[in-house]
């Protein structure tokens, strides 16, 4: 089902059974959605928030209790021929609150509002996990490309070194030229080893977030739905950012808490009925027990009104406490709003800057490539030294690494911008080819459950473990 204005970032992503491999960003996001422990913990936390509603509702429902007591009169202080030796007492009491000053009603409203806030928190958790997944995915791609570039540089420098040695043997170059080539090769080999270590770290972080090792990751698709201006991004965030929506709901819940606290000094009215039965088990009246009644029943019903007159200032203190907490939550809402505004504007600026850096860095790569070709050509006629060639090769490598880094940063910045706008959740990512996790299902299941002995299955972890994954290495696919 389509909805107006919906942003589908990765159309066609399906949540069928988890694929055997996560070779593209779609698969990585799907695996993270289904198996990430942070997200599973957030879902469990939301289920705990859901139970606040039936807990609050319980105070408005009838309560029924029973008591049974067996008494053995081992010794009587004043022996009496009619005194029983033992008794069995049973009673049952049914009560129903009629009026509680609005305390119960406002507690239920607060609990329901916190459920809405919790759902927004769950959306934020989804967005956060997806942002981590995108960053981990792009980090692996970047690290692989940097390793490949450094290895290629090592190969080039090996050829340079051999050519320099050959020219030294015929007296065309000096020992200094050979030493310079050797030094650059050694440095390049060290940089390659460092890049391989970074690749291992990136792959391990990917496993941590996604749940499996990366295999032949593909270049991700472009991110559609990015805003045209910072103002557009900010307005979208004010309407959709889950952290801000959660803060607004918590402010409402705190208001209901204040109203509930005010009910502590108002009257309470309830109705009750009770019945009791006492059985002396044939011991009432001693020898005349055959003619003395051994069982007695009684029943009562009535209306009870409790009018607080003086409680030591407790209700007023509780109300002041609730109002102070409400004030704190209201200030926190403004603080989160400020944070969202600043975050969106900064994310937009970062995305635009990194996108522009790609263009300028690509120009630098093109210029460095042309420069290297020219320096090599000039070296053949004696106008350039070996050191000039080495410097040009190093400059080209630096520009290429910067270009790959800029591409990674631009993609991650764009996704982070969408996340800040509240447009990077499962419902926005096209993850609706199968059943998405719906927190409403659990709420509907528990909100009206009034059975005291209802039990859920024992908790078991739902996320996958990574202890069986193999340690990663610095290899590059296809190399």
C-alpha positions as CSV (number, residue, x, y, z in Angstrom):
1,X,0.0,0.0,0.0
2,X,1.4,3.4,-1.0
3,X,1.1,6.5,1.1
4,X,1.5,10.1,0.0
5,X,5.0,11.5,0.3
6,X,6.5,8.1,1.3
7,X,10.2,7.9,0.6
8,X,11.3,4.4,-0.6
9,X,15.1,4.4,-0.4
10,X,15.7,0.9,-1.5
11,X,12.7,-0.3,-3.4
12,X,12.1,-4.0,-3.7
13,X,13.7,-5.0,-0.4
14,X,11.9,-8.0,1.0
15,X,11.8,-9.5,4.4
16,X,11.5,-13.1,3.4
17,X,13.7,-15.7,5.0
18,X,17.1,-14.2,5.7
19,X,19.4,-14.7,2.6
20,X,22.4,-16.9,2.9
21,X,24.7,-14.0,1.9
22,X,24.4,-10.3,2.4
23,X,26.2,-9.2,-0.7
24,X,24.4,-5.9,-1.1
25,X,23.1,-3.1,1.2
26,X,19.5,-4.5,0.9
27,X,20.6,-7.8,2.3
28,X,22.6,-6.2,5.1
29,X,19.7,-4.0,6.2
30,X,17.3,-7.0,6.1
31,X,19.7,-9.1,8.2
32,X,20.2,-6.2,10.7
33,X,16.4,-5.7,11.0
34,X,15.8,-9.4,11.7
35,X,18.8,-10.3,13.9
36,X,20.4,-7.2,15.5
37,X,20.4,-7.4,19.3
38,X,20.0,-3.7,19.8
39,X,16.8,-3.7,17.8
40,X,15.6,-6.9,19.5
41,X,16.2,-5.3,22.9
42,X,14.3,-2.2,21.9
43,X,11.3,-4.3,20.8
44,X,11.4,-6.2,24.1
45,X,11.5,-2.9,26.0
46,X,8.5,-1.7,24.1
47,X,6.6,-4.8,25.1
48,X,7.4,-4.0,28.7
49,X,6.0,-0.5,28.1
50,X,2.8,-2.0,26.7
51,X,2.2,-3.8,30.0
52,X,1.9,-0.4,31.7
53,X,-1.6,-0.1,30.2
54,X,-3.2,-3.2,31.7
55,X,-1.4,-2.5,35.0
56,X,-3.1,1.0,35.1
57,X,-6.4,-0.5,34.0
58,X,-6.4,-3.1,36.8
59,X,-7.1,-0.3,39.4
60,X,-10.4,0.3,37.6
61,X,-11.6,-3.3,37.4
62,X,-13.3,-5.4,40.1
63,X,-11.1,-7.2,42.6
64,X,-12.1,-10.5,44.1
65,X,-10.2,-12.2,46.9
66,X,-10.8,-15.2,49.2
67,X,-9.5,-16.2,52.6
68,X,-9.6,-19.6,54.3
69,X,-8.5,-20.1,57.9
70,X,-8.3,-23.3,60.0
71,X,-8.0,-22.8,63.7
72,X,-7.4,-25.5,66.4
73,X,-8.3,-24.3,69.9
74,X,-5.5,-26.2,71.8
75,X,-6.3,-24.5,75.2
76,X,-9.1,-22.3,76.3
77,X,-8.3,-19.6,78.9
78,X,-11.9,-19.9,80.2
79,X,-13.3,-23.4,79.6
80,X,-16.8,-23.4,78.3
81,X,-18.9,-26.5,77.5
82,X,-20.1,-24.7,74.4
83,X,-16.7,-23.7,73.2
84,X,-15.6,-25.5,69.9
85,X,-12.3,-27.3,69.6
86,X,-11.6,-26.2,66.0
87,X,-13.1,-24.1,63.3
88,X,-12.8,-23.5,59.5
89,X,-13.5,-20.0,58.2
90,X,-13.8,-19.1,54.6
91,X,-14.7,-15.6,53.2
92,X,-14.8,-13.9,49.8
93,X,-14.8,-10.2,49.1
94,X,-15.7,-8.4,45.8
95,X,-15.0,-4.7,45.3
96,X,-15.4,-2.2,42.5
97,X,-14.2,1.4,42.5
98,X,-16.7,3.9,41.4
99,X,-14.8,7.2,41.7
100,X,-11.2,7.8,42.5
101,X,-10.9,11.6,41.8
102,X,-9.6,11.0,38.3
103,X,-6.5,9.3,39.5
104,X,-7.2,6.0,37.7
105,X,-8.4,7.6,34.5
106,X,-5.3,9.8,34.2
107,X,-3.0,6.9,35.1
108,X,-4.5,4.9,32.2
109,X,-4.1,7.9,29.8
110,X,-0.5,8.3,30.9
111,X,0.3,4.7,30.3
112,X,-1.3,4.8,26.8
113,X,0.6,7.9,26.0
114,X,3.9,6.3,27.0
115,X,3.1,3.4,24.7
116,X,3.0,6.0,21.9
117,X,6.3,7.4,23.1
118,X,7.8,4.0,23.2
119,X,6.7,3.3,19.6
120,X,8.6,6.4,18.6
121,X,11.6,5.2,20.5
122,X,11.4,1.9,18.6
123,X,11.4,3.8,15.4
124,X,14.5,5.7,16.5
125,X,16.2,2.4,17.4
126,X,15.4,1.1,13.9
127,X,16.8,4.2,12.4
128,X,19.9,4.0,14.5
129,X,20.6,0.4,13.7
130,X,20.2,1.1,10.0
131,X,22.5,4.1,10.2
132,X,25.1,1.8,11.8
133,X,24.6,-0.8,9.1
134,X,25.1,1.7,6.3
135,X,28.2,3.1,8.0
136,X,29.6,-0.4,8.5
137,X,28.8,-1.4,4.9
138,X,30.4,1.7,3.5
139,X,33.4,1.3,5.8
140,X,34.1,-2.1,4.4
141,X,33.8,-0.9,0.8
142,X,36.2,2.0,1.6
143,X,38.7,-0.1,3.4
144,X,38.7,-2.7,0.5
145,X,39.3,0.0,-2.1
146,X,42.1,1.6,0.0
147,X,43.8,-1.7,0.3
148,X,43.5,-2.3,-3.4
149,X,44.9,1.1,-4.1
150,X,47.8,0.6,-1.8
151,X,48.6,-2.8,-3.2
152,X,48.6,-1.4,-6.7
153,X,50.9,1.3,-5.5
154,X,53.3,-1.4,-4.1
155,X,53.2,-3.2,-7.4
156,X,54.0,0.1,-9.2
157,X,56.9,0.9,-6.9
158,X,58.3,-2.6,-7.3
159,X,58.5,-2.0,-11.0
160,X,59.9,1.4,-10.4
161,X,62.6,0.0,-8.1
162,X,63.6,-2.7,-10.6
163,X,63.8,-0.1,-13.4
164,X,65.8,2.2,-11.3
165,X,68.3,-0.6,-10.4
166,X,68.6,-1.5,-14.1
167,X,69.4,2.1,-15.0
168,X,71.8,2.3,-12.1
169,X,73.6,-0.7,-13.4
170,X,74.2,1.0,-16.7
171,X,75.2,4.3,-15.0
172,X,72.1,6.2,-16.0
173,X,71.1,6.8,-12.4
174,X,72.8,7.1,-9.0
175,X,72.6,5.0,-5.9
176,X,70.6,7.8,-4.4
177,X,67.8,7.2,-6.9
178,X,67.8,3.5,-6.0
179,X,67.6,4.4,-2.3
180,X,64.7,6.8,-2.8
181,X,62.8,4.1,-4.8
182,X,63.5,1.5,-2.1
183,X,62.4,3.9,0.7
184,X,59.1,4.7,-1.1
185,X,58.4,1.0,-1.6
186,X,59.0,0.2,2.0
187,X,56.7,3.0,3.1
188,X,54.1,1.8,0.7
189,X,54.3,-1.7,2.1
190,X,53.8,-0.4,5.6
191,X,50.8,1.7,4.5
192,X,49.4,-1.4,2.8
193,X,49.7,-3.4,6.0
194,X,48.0,-0.6,8.0
195,X,45.2,-0.5,5.4
196,X,44.7,-4.2,5.7
197,X,44.4,-3.9,9.5
198,X,41.8,-1.2,9.0
199,X,39.9,-3.5,6.6
200,X,39.9,-6.3,9.2
201,X,38.5,-3.8,11.8
202,X,35.8,-2.6,9.4
203,X,34.8,-6.2,8.6
204,X,34.5,-7.1,12.3
205,X,32.3,-4.1,13.0
206,X,30.2,-5.1,10.1
207,X,29.8,-8.6,11.7
208,X,28.9,-6.9,15.0
209,X,26.0,-4.9,13.4
210,X,24.8,-7.2,10.6
211,X,25.4,-10.6,12.2
212,X,27.6,-12.2,9.5
213,X,30.8,-11.6,7.6
214,X,30.7,-9.4,4.5
215,X,31.1,-11.2,1.2
216,X,31.6,-9.4,-2.1
217,X,29.7,-6.3,-1.2
218,X,28.2,-4.4,-4.1
219,X,28.2,-0.7,-4.6
220,X,24.9,0.6,-3.0
221,X,22.3,2.4,-5.0
222,X,21.9,6.2,-4.9
223,X,19.8,7.7,-2.0
224,X,16.6,9.2,-3.4
225,X,14.4,11.5,-1.3
226,X,17.2,13.8,-0.1
227,X,15.9,17.3,0.6
228,X,16.6,20.3,-1.6
229,X,17.3,22.7,1.3
230,X,18.1,22.8,5.0
231,X,14.7,24.4,5.7
232,X,12.9,21.5,3.9
233,X,15.0,19.0,5.9
234,X,14.3,20.7,9.2
235,X,10.5,20.9,8.6
236,X,10.4,17.3,7.7
237,X,12.3,16.4,10.9
238,X,10.0,18.5,13.1
239,X,7.1,16.5,11.8
240,X,8.8,13.0,11.7
241,X,11.9,12.8,13.8
242,X,11.1,9.9,16.2
243,X,13.1,11.3,19.1
244,X,11.2,14.5,19.0
245,X,7.8,12.7,18.7
246,X,8.7,10.5,21.7
247,X,9.6,13.6,23.7
248,X,6.2,15.2,22.8
249,X,4.3,12.1,23.9
250,X,6.3,12.0,27.2
251,X,5.3,15.6,27.9
252,X,1.7,14.7,27.5
253,X,2.1,11.6,29.8
254,X,3.7,13.8,32.4
255,X,0.7,16.1,32.3
256,X,-1.6,13.1,33.0
257,X,0.7,12.1,35.9
258,X,0.2,15.5,37.5
259,X,-3.5,15.1,37.2
260,X,-3.3,11.7,38.7
261,X,-1.3,13.0,41.6
262,X,-3.9,15.7,42.3
263,X,-6.5,12.9,42.9
264,X,-4.8,12.0,46.2
265,X,-6.7,14.6,48.1
266,X,-10.1,13.9,46.6
267,X,-12.8,11.4,47.9
268,X,-12.9,7.8,46.7
269,X,-16.1,5.8,46.3
270,X,-16.4,2.0,45.8
271,X,-19.0,-0.7,46.2
272,X,-18.3,-4.0,47.9
273,X,-19.9,-7.2,48.8
274,X,-18.5,-10.1,50.9
275,X,-19.6,-13.4,52.2
276,X,-18.3,-15.7,54.9
277,X,-18.8,-19.2,56.2
278,X,-17.6,-20.7,59.5
279,X,-17.7,-24.4,60.2
280,X,-16.9,-25.7,63.7
281,X,-16.5,-29.2,62.3
282,X,-18.8,-30.9,64.8
283,X,-17.0,-29.5,67.9
284,X,-19.3,-26.6,68.8
285,X,-21.2,-27.3,72.1
286,X,-19.2,-30.2,73.4
287,X,-21.4,-33.3,74.2
288,X,-24.4,-31.5,72.9
289,X,-22.8,-30.9,69.6
290,X,-25.4,-33.0,67.9
291,X,-28.0,-30.4,68.6
292,X,-25.8,-27.3,68.3
293,X,-25.4,-25.6,65.0
294,X,-22.0,-26.2,63.5
295,X,-22.0,-23.9,60.5
296,X,-22.7,-20.2,60.1
297,X,-22.9,-18.0,57.0
298,X,-23.1,-14.3,56.5
299,X,-23.2,-11.8,53.6
300,X,-22.7,-8.1,53.4
301,X,-22.9,-5.4,50.7
302,X,-22.5,-1.7,50.8
303,X,-21.0,1.5,49.4
304,X,-17.8,2.8,50.9
305,X,-16.7,6.4,50.7
306,X,-13.2,7.5,51.8
307,X,-12.8,11.2,52.4
308,X,-9.2,12.3,53.2
309,X,-9.1,15.0,55.8
310,X,-5.5,15.2,56.7
311,X,-2.6,13.2,55.3
312,X,0.4,15.1,56.6
313,X,0.8,17.1,53.4
314,X,1.4,13.9,51.3
315,X,-1.0,14.7,48.5
316,X,0.3,18.2,48.0
317,X,3.9,16.9,48.0
318,X,3.1,14.3,45.5
319,X,1.4,16.8,43.2
320,X,4.3,19.2,43.5
321,X,6.7,16.3,42.6
322,X,4.6,15.3,39.6
323,X,4.4,18.9,38.4
324,X,8.2,19.4,38.8
325,X,8.8,16.2,36.8
326,X,6.3,17.5,34.1
327,X,8.3,20.8,34.0
328,X,11.5,18.8,33.5
329,X,10.0,16.8,30.7
330,X,8.7,19.9,29.0
331,X,12.2,21.4,29.1
332,X,13.7,18.2,27.8
333,X,11.3,18.3,24.9
334,X,12.6,21.7,23.9
335,X,16.2,20.5,24.4
336,X,15.5,17.6,22.1
337,X,13.9,19.9,19.6
338,X,17.0,22.1,19.6
339,X,19.1,19.0,19.2
340,X,17.1,17.8,16.2
341,X,17.2,21.2,14.5
342,X,21.0,21.5,15.0
343,X,21.5,17.8,14.0
344,X,19.5,18.2,10.8
345,X,21.2,21.4,9.8
346,X,24.6,19.9,10.5
347,X,23.8,16.7,8.6
348,X,22.5,18.7,5.6
349,X,25.7,20.8,5.6
350,X,27.9,17.7,5.9
351,X,26.0,15.9,3.1
352,X,26.3,18.9,0.8
353,X,29.9,19.4,1.6
354,X,30.9,15.8,1.1
355,X,29.0,15.7,-2.1
356,X,30.9,18.7,-3.4
357,X,34.2,17.2,-2.2
358,X,33.6,14.3,-4.5
359,X,33.6,16.6,-7.5
360,X,36.7,18.5,-6.5
361,X,38.6,15.3,-5.5
362,X,37.7,13.7,-8.8
363,X,39.3,16.7,-10.5
364,X,42.3,16.3,-8.3
365,X,42.6,12.6,-9.3
366,X,42.3,13.5,-13.0
367,X,45.0,16.2,-12.6
368,X,47.3,13.9,-10.6
369,X,46.9,11.2,-13.2
370,X,47.8,13.6,-16.0
371,X,50.7,15.0,-13.9
372,X,52.2,11.5,-13.3
373,X,52.0,10.8,-17.0
374,X,53.8,14.0,-17.8
375,X,56.5,13.5,-15.2
376,X,57.3,10.1,-16.5
377,X,57.5,11.4,-20.0
378,X,59.7,14.2,-19.0
379,X,61.9,11.8,-17.0
380,X,62.7,9.9,-20.2
381,X,64.3,13.1,-21.7
382,X,66.1,14.0,-18.4
383,X,63.9,16.9,-17.3
384,X,62.6,15.1,-14.3
385,X,64.2,13.0,-11.6
386,X,63.1,9.7,-10.1
387,X,62.1,11.6,-7.0
388,X,59.7,13.6,-9.1
389,X,58.1,10.4,-10.3
390,X,57.8,9.0,-6.8
391,X,56.2,12.2,-5.5
392,X,53.7,12.2,-8.4
393,X,52.8,8.6,-7.7
394,X,52.3,9.4,-4.0
395,X,50.2,12.4,-4.8
396,X,48.0,10.4,-7.1
397,X,47.5,7.7,-4.5
398,X,46.6,10.3,-1.9
399,X,44.0,11.8,-4.2
400,X,42.5,8.4,-5.0
401,X,42.2,7.6,-1.3
402,X,40.6,11.0,-0.7
403,X,38.1,10.4,-3.5
404,X,37.0,7.0,-2.1
405,X,36.8,8.5,1.4
406,X,34.6,11.3,0.1
407,X,32.3,8.9,-1.6
408,X,31.9,6.9,1.6
409,X,31.4,10.1,3.7
410,X,28.8,11.5,1.2
411,X,26.7,8.4,1.3
412,X,26.8,8.0,5.0
413,X,26.1,11.7,5.5
414,X,23.1,11.4,3.2
415,X,21.7,8.5,5.0
416,X,22.3,10.2,8.4
417,X,20.4,13.2,7.1
418,X,17.4,11.0,6.1
419,X,17.6,9.4,9.6
420,X,17.6,12.8,11.3
421,X,14.5,13.7,9.2
422,X,12.7,10.5,10.4
423,X,12.9,9.0,6.9
424,X,15.3,6.1,7.5
425,X,13.2,3.4,9.2
426,X,11.9,0.1,8.0
427,X,8.7,1.6,6.6
428,X,10.7,4.0,4.6
429,X,13.4,1.6,3.4
430,X,11.1,-0.6,1.4
431,X,11.4,-3.4,4.0
432,X,7.8,-4.3,3.5
433,X,8.0,-7.2,1.1
434,X,7.2,-9.4,4.1
435,X,5.8,-8.9,7.6
436,X,7.5,-6.1,9.5
437,X,7.6,-6.1,13.2
438,X,4.4,-4.4,14.4
439,X,4.4,-3.2,18.0
440,X,0.6,-2.8,17.9
441,X,0.2,-6.6,17.7
442,X,1.7,-7.1,21.2
443,X,-0.2,-4.1,22.6
444,X,-3.6,-5.5,21.3
445,X,-2.7,-8.9,22.9
446,X,-1.9,-7.6,26.4
447,X,-3.9,-4.4,26.8
448,X,-7.2,-6.2,27.5
449,X,-5.8,-9.3,29.2
450,X,-7.4,-9.5,32.6
451,X,-6.5,-13.1,33.5
452,X,-4.2,-13.3,36.5
453,X,-2.6,-16.5,35.4
454,X,-1.8,-15.6,31.8
455,X,1.8,-16.4,31.0
456,X,4.1,-15.8,28.0
457,X,6.8,-18.2,27.0
458,X,10.1,-17.9,28.9
459,X,12.3,-15.2,27.4
460,X,14.8,-16.4,24.8
461,X,17.3,-14.3,22.8
462,X,16.0,-13.6,19.3
463,X,19.2,-12.1,17.8
464,X,21.9,-14.2,16.2
465,X,25.3,-14.7,17.8
466,X,28.6,-14.2,15.9
467,X,30.8,-16.4,18.0
468,X,31.0,-18.9,15.1
469,X,32.1,-16.4,12.5
470,X,35.7,-16.8,11.4
471,X,38.3,-14.1,12.1
472,X,38.5,-11.6,9.2
473,X,41.6,-10.9,7.1
474,X,42.8,-8.1,4.9
475,X,42.1,-9.9,1.6
476,X,40.2,-8.0,-1.2
477,X,37.7,-9.8,-3.4
478,X,39.0,-10.6,-6.8
479,X,42.6,-9.8,-5.7
